[in-house]
Amino acid sequence: MTLPHTRLSLLTILLILVSHVNAASFISYPAAPGKGSGAGRHLVFLTGDEEYRSEEGLPMLAKLLSQRHGFRCTVLFALDPDGTINPDNNASVPGSEILSSADGIVMMLRFRQWPDEAMRAFAAAVARGVPIVALRTSTHAFRFPENHPTTYRAFNTFGRDVLGEGWVSHWGPNRKGATLTVTEPGAGKDALLNGVGPIFGDSGAYETHPVADARILLRAQVLTGMRRTDPPDTYLRKRKLDGVEQPINDPMMPVAWYREHAQATGKANRVFCTTLGAATDLADENLRRLIVNAVYWGFALEVPAKADVRVVDAFQPTDYSFKGYRRGLRPEDHALGRVLPASRVTPPAAGAAGQK
């Protein structure tokens, strides 16, 4: 008499589990009513880099923009087949169809090889002229090798073509020389810098030479160590661009800029890019405020005099490293009211296969 009931229960449980997995392939945050000027505009956040913990930093920003500024926010992740977050899975981006309703994009991607279906959704959003806020490794968001069957190999140069710069080289050394920003002469009164003081980032500066129409806001001063109070460094370094040797901070490399990317259709994307953006960099409220300001500017909204950038839930970012992501976590672990847990699975030992 209990067998039919058992079968029904198992079937019901299975259906619930399948539904749960499908529903948990991304995380969404509703727009808090009466907050900021977002008015429910839909921001889609694209995470996926192997080193700088975009899967931690971008959900924090999405919570902030939804609850403090009234934007509706959806965060997409690279997932393994079991539904757990794995930023090393560079072909994964479940939920990419959500880009069809994106009013704007906030992204931090590195060397992705998405399937054509996902690339089609991304390319269509860009072609619509949505504003784009791009962090750190987004200058080299995609890398399709020659033998890859993609029809979107042209996006290998998305950084230079759209954001205003692609991957050139590291400039300041990660974990040895931190970054402190210096305002570009003449940019101090730019609305994007409203309420933004010097930004301290513990990620090293990139070599960058933005396109001519980019408006540079900040430059990266390379420090001698990893403390905000460490003095600027003075050693000589050769630029990868042209082989010319120069003092590491003379001139300093651009670290934040904005531009308009003109489409062949006549539409244009308002684009902001910074090569800061490691989750640990985002502990600095000035970087969070710069990003919030960039979102407002992207939508042609009045930029607040000093935007509210208090984190919504406690933010304890993981130090950046390859293979350093928290194992066993799912998108729902980023829900409002939750503090991100530690790894639920023990990471492989240092030096394990695949370590970069």
N, C-alpha and C positions, 0 to 999 in steps of 0.2 A: 504493500500500500504506500510505502514511502518513496519507491523508485521514481514514479512520474514526477513527484514533487521535487526530488533531488535533481532530476534532469532539467526541470523548469528553472530551478534556482541557479544551476550552473550556467544555463543559457542566458538567464537574466544578468548574471554577474559578468559573463563574457561581453554581452552587449554594452553594459555599463563601462567596462574597462576599455573597450574599443572607442566608445564615445569620449571617454576621459582623455585617452591618448590624442584623439583628433582635436579635441578642444584645447589641449595643452601644448600645441605646437608653437604657440606664440603667447604673448601676454599683452593685454590691453588695459589702459587706464582711462576711465571716463573723465571728461572735462569737468572740473569743479565749478559749479555755477557761481557767477558773480566775481570770479577771480581773473584779474588781468584783462588782456584784450584778445585772448585766443579765440573766444566766441565759438568754441567747438571745432575749429579748423583741425583737420586730421594730419598729424605728423606720423610718418612711418620711420622707425629707427632700424637701421640695418647693421647688425653686429657680425663680426667674423674676422678676427685676426689672431694669429697664433701666439703673440707675445704680450701685448699691452693691455689685455683684459677688457676689451670692449664689451664683452658679455656681462661685465659688472658695472662699468661706468655708464653705458648708455641707458640701461634701465633706471639708474638713479636719476639721470637727466630727464627721462620720460616721466617719472613720478613727479619731479619738480615742476616741469612745464605743464603737466595736467592739473596738479593740485594748487600751484601758486599762480598760474597764468592762464588757465582756462582752455588749454589745447587738449584735444582728444589724441591720445598717443597709443601706438601699437609698436611693439618691439619684436623683431624677427631674429631668430638665432640659427646657427648651424647645429644640427642635431644628429645623433647617431640613430640607427634604426629602432633602438629601444626607447627613444624619446628623450634621452638625456643630452644635455648641452655639451658639444664638443667643437670648440672653435678650430681645431685642426682639420675638421672635415670640410675641406674647401669647396666641395661640390654641393653642399647642403644649404638650402634656405627654404624650409617649408613655410607655406603661407604667402609666397611671393605674389599670389594673385591679389592680395590686399593692396598692393601698390596701385591698382587701378582706381582706388578711392583716395589716394594720397594727395593732400593739398601741399605737402612739403616733405622733404627727406632730410633726416639727420643720419650720417653714415660714418662708420669706421670699419673699413674692410681692408684686407691685405691678400693679394695674389689669389683671388677667388677664381674658380672654374665652374661657375654655375651652369646648369643645363639650359638649353635654348629657351625653354618655357619661362624660366625665371628671368633670363636676360631680356626676353621680349617684354616682360612686364616692367622691368627696370628701364629699358630703353624708351618705352612708351611714356613712362612718367617724366623722364628727362625731356622728351620731345614735346610734352604738354607745356613745358616752361615752368615747372614747379621750382620753388626756391630750394637750394641745396646747402646744407651746413655739413662740412666735411672735416674730419679730425685725423690727425697723425698719418697713419699708413694709407689713408684713402687716396693719397697721391699715386699709389700703386695698388689700386683696388682689385684689378683683374690681371691675370697672366695666363693666357691660353697658349700652350706650346704649339708648334707647327703641326704636330700629329693629332691635335685635338679636333674632334668633328664639329666644333662650334661654327655657327655662322656669325658670331659676334667677336671675332678676333680684333676688329677695329677698336674694341673697348680696352685693349691692352694699353692704349694711350689716352684713356679717359682722363687721367690726372692732368696731363699737360693740355689736352684739348678743351676740357670743360672747367676743371678747378683752377687751372693757370700754372700748374707745375706737376711734373711727374717725379718718379724716383730718380735721384742723382746719387747721393751717398750719405752716410753718416758724417756728421761734422763734429759736434761735441760727443765725447765718449760716454755711452751708457754706463751708469753705476760708478763713474769716476769724476765726471764733470757735469754738474747740474746746470739748469738753464734759469736765468732771470731775465725777464723781458725789459726792453727799453723802447719807449714810444718813438716812432718815426717822426723826425722833424716835420712840423706842419699838420700832423694828424691828431694832435692833442684835443682839438675841439670836435672831432668826428663823433657823431652820435653813437657809433658802435662802441666807443670807449667811455660812454657815460658810466660813471661810478666804478670804472675799472682801474685799479692800481697795478703796480708791478706784479707780474705773475711769476711764481716760483714753481718750476717743474723739475721732478727728479729724473725725467727722461732726457737723453742727450739731444742736442739740436741736430737738425738735418741740413745738409747743403741744399739750398734752394735759390733759384733764379726765376722768379715769376715772370709771366708774359708781360709785355709792355703796358697793357691796359689794366693791369692789376693795381689796385690802390693799397699800398703797404701801410699797415697800422702799427705793427710791432716788429722789433728785431730781437734775436736771441743772443744774449750775452752768455758766453760759456764761462763757467766758474772753475776755480782750481780744485774744488771738492764738491761734496754733496750737501753742504749746509747753505742756507740762504745768505748767511753772513760771510761766506768765503769770497775772497777777492776775485776779480776777473782774471782769466788766464791770459798768457802773453806769448805762448809758443807759436812757431810758424807751422803752417800746414798748406799743402798743395791742393788746390781746387780740382775736383775730378772733371769738371766741365771743360777746363782749358789747360790744366797743368800748371797754372800760375801759382806761385807760392805767396802767401800773405800771412800777416799776424792773424791768429784765430778769431780775434774780435775787431779787426780793422780791414774791411768793414764787417760788421756783424751780419749774419744771415737773416733774411726775412723769416718770420715765424707766424705771422697772421696777416691776411690780406683779403680783399673782396673784389669782385668784378661782376660784370654782366656777360653771360655767354649767349651770343646771338645764334638763334636757330635759322636754318635755311627757310623755314616757314614764316619768318618774321617775328616769331615769339622769342623771348629771352628768359633765361634763368638768372635770378639773382643768386650769386654764389659766394659763400664765405668759406675760407679754408684756413686751418691752423695746423702746424705740424706738432703742436702739443696735443695731448689727449689720452695719454696713458691713464688708467683708472686712478693711479696715485697722483697724477697731475691734477685731476679733478677734485682732489681734496682742497685745493686752493679756491676760495670763493671768487677770486677775481677772474679765474678762467671760467668758472661756471657762469659768472655774470656776462662775460664776453660772449659766450655761446648763446645765452638767453637773448642778449641784445641782437645777435646775428639773426636769430629766428624772427624777432620783431621786424628788423630791417628787411629780411627776405620777403615778408608779407606786406611791406610798405606801411607798417604800423608805426606809430610814434614810439620811439624807444624810451623806456622809463629813465628818469634821472638816476635812480639807483635801484635796479631790479631786485626783487626778493629772491634770493638764491639759497635760502635755508633748505637743507636736505629734508626730505619728508620722513624717511626712516633712517636709522643709524647706518652710516656708510663706513665700512672698514675694508678698503680695497686691498686686494692681493698684490704683492710686489710683482712687477713685470718680469717675465722670463718665458722662454720657450718651454712647453710641456708643464707650465705652472698653473693651469686652470683647475678650478675646483671640480672634482670628479663626482658623478652621480647626481648632479643637480638638474632640475627641470625648469621650464619657464615659469611654472606656478610658484617656484621658490622666490620669485621676484614680485609676488603679489603685494599690494598695498598693505601696510601694517606688519609686514614681515621683515626681519633682518636676515640677510643672506647667510645660510648655514655654512659650516666648513664642508670639506669634501666628505661624501658618504662612501667613497671608495678610495683605498690607499693608492696614491700615485705610484708609477713605476720608479725604481731606484735611479738615482743619477747615473748617467752613462748607459741606460737601457737603450735597446734598439730604437732608432728613430730620433734620438736626442740630437738637436742642432747646436 
